Amino acid sequence: MAPVGDFDLEYASAPESTAPVRLASQYGLFVGGEMVEPAAGRLAPTVNPATGEALAEVSVADAADVDRAVAAARTAWEGGWRDLPGADRAKYLYRVARLLQERAREFAVLETMDGGKPIRESRDLDIPLAAAHFFHYAGWADKLDYAFSGRRAAPLGVAAQVIPWNFPLLMAAWKLAPALACGNTAVLKPAPTTPLTALLLAEVLRDAGLPPGVVNIITGDDAAGAALVAHPGVDKVAFTGSTEVGRAIAAEMAGTGKRLTLELGGKAANIVFDDAALDQVTEGIVNGIYFNGGQVCCAGSRLLVQETVADTVVGKLQRRMDTLRVGDPLDKNTDIGAINSQAQLNRIQELVASGVAEGAELYTPECVLPERGFFHAPALFTNVSTAHRIAQEEIFGPVLSVLTFRTAEEAVDKANNTPYGLSAGIWTEKGSRILWMADRMQAGVVWANTFNRFDPASPFGGYRESGYGREGGRAGLLPYVELVP
Amino acid sequence: MTGDWLSNSRPILGRVTDLLAIETPTGAADAVAGVRITPVDAVGLEQRAAALCTRSIKTSSKAAALDLAIRVMDLTTLEGADTPERVEALCTRARHPDAADWSVPSVAAVCVYPELVPVAAEALADSAVAVASVAGGFPAGLAPLEARLAEVAWAAAAGADEVDIVLNRSAFLSGRYQKAYDEIAGAKQACGSAHLKVILETGELGSYDQIRRASMLAMVAGADFIKTSTGKIGTSATPAVALCMAEAIRDMAEQTGRPVGLKLAGGIRTAKQAWHYLVIVGETLGPGWLTPERFRLGASSLLNDVLMQRAKLRDGRYQRREDYSVD
């Protein structure tokens, strides 16, 4: 008989082809239905985080460009979009959804090139879900009269929407689809490091025949975003990003009469009881924290395990971490791709170093990181105390902190012991315990026996420092309408 | 209201001997005392299994994977119409699966009904191919216990290196775990030095929780291998079932240090299915399980597809189906 372990299972390097993506060397701003040059002519490169190389140069909008974009949105709103019957608005949204599906591969590859997330995720989650959001809200457009009993839903006007770099196209869809369905026009500003899929979306919007100015997309740095949300011609501001910036926006909005929704940071607890299905728990923990390299606002970054199974769970987890594949995000077998930017990588490394310095125990599997680009191995901290920075601050990287608990009340206390309140996970085979826990979680989303699952019909949003307002489902219409008798 | 009742509820997780209320013979108790059974979440399990089936294997690894699929194969014929001639022909194929290419490795075993064990044993004498026999009232396992144990002993004495018995589903599903356990332990004794494979017939167990429970029960009762199916009912091996049983084996190995083998059988017809299973076993249990000692694929029609894929990899083109013998 053959010796034990005589066969080494090697996976193919299976890179997705970049052939469907045609990159321009320079991109303008999408204003009034066409691509225009920025007023000051300023450009900045956008980098492929897996290689560190520039993919293209993208316009940097300034105050004049913001003016132009807001004016275009206002003109489009007053010029007909607000009065268009819902069924007609729906037609455009359905078209956008279908065009996204038709060009799904192109979008997925571009998303991965520009943002560094594994192609498996952009292909299977980001792009299909973005299309699903357009489909979902297309369905609402002609039913707004029945969405809020006894009241009519009137549009607000021009929405300023500033989105983050972790799910670039998906966040654009989360913002644009409900805004448009409700009869608003929009100025969208993608994150500085990931503008390309939003600019490709501009092409789709044009192909869908969307009237000029209904959606305007301006790229640029944080100053451009600040100018946009502060613009007096804006009726509604929607921001997804860091709590720090969100707080500044909220302060600035005070007293202006602008409507505001914020989707900010998180430090979610993933709570494992000793009766849970431990092998599936292991997968759920991995999906909770290493999905998109942990660069997810709702990531399950604090693992709370009942002490009786803590060693077992950590053992299973470490073993599973050893099989995670870190590397080329375009490779179909890759589990963890590139970190979005050098700045983000620096922040992750700094927090990991603080964890070690504060006395927590670090585990990382042996893995060879690519020489170029921004990569971080999956990391696991045990012996973590609730006072440690790694247990308190949002790391936004593939770093998990493990804490233990004895009773359900202790789990509740520890889970809620954070300024954030975006999401939580509960793992137990006992239905009554799921309900008991979910009632007590101060988090906008509570997953039971799963984690990081999204659906356009399901509202998503936070408590406390994780922001306010909901996106998705019927609740996701509210931030974009005025309810009138 | 406090949540004390939530924390103090009787855990589902526990020792196999407690949960199933099994009394083990003195001495055996120590070995299995720490073995625990955890629940299985069907949604998570199926998601993970599906994800593993999307892994693509390196072309250079593919040839080795196909050879491994042959080396772990239990070439099986379990028809009422089996004849000595048919079994002899199968044994010839088992030694050299491709008459035209002797670089093709031999399969792990030939699996037959007990009456044909002497024929297979003679045909495979001085070969590395093992003789496996189903026994113990295969496929239902509902013959009188004495008759089943006698059949196991008879097959082993007739030259079977491995004996495949079935779990008594009637006992297991009705909660008579002690009976199911005793029967397997009895069969283990009856087959002497032959290896014991216990078929759970997962298609009849009703849930992954039951499959996990049955896996643990069979392992603590002494199974050298646990096996999915008889191939005699509609539902047999699936990626999720394979993953579920592999996870049980992993727990057993971690908790007792005893490595138990996994045999997947029923409905495995294509090379692609075979390497999906290699991936599931390799990722879950590690490369140490990718060997005939710990992993088997029971199949009757898989071999030809694997040979065709192997020739395709070698020659760059597919051969005709007629070029391969049909058993």
Interface residues (C-beta under 8 A of the other chain):
Chain A: M1 A2 P3 V4 G5 D6 F7 D8 L9 E10 Y11 A12 S13 A14 R120 D274 D275 A276 A277 L278 D279 Q280 V281 E283 G284 T308 V309 G315 T323 K332 N333 R406 T407 A408 E409 V412 E429 K430 S432 R433 W436 N449 T450
Chain B: T2 G3 D4 L6 S7 S9 P11 I12 L13 T38 P39 V40 D41 V43 G44 L45 Q47 R48 T54 R55 S56 I57 K58 T59 S60 S61 A64 A65 L68 R71 A128 E247 E254 L278 V279 G282 E283 G286 P287 G288 W289 L290 T291 P292 E293 R294
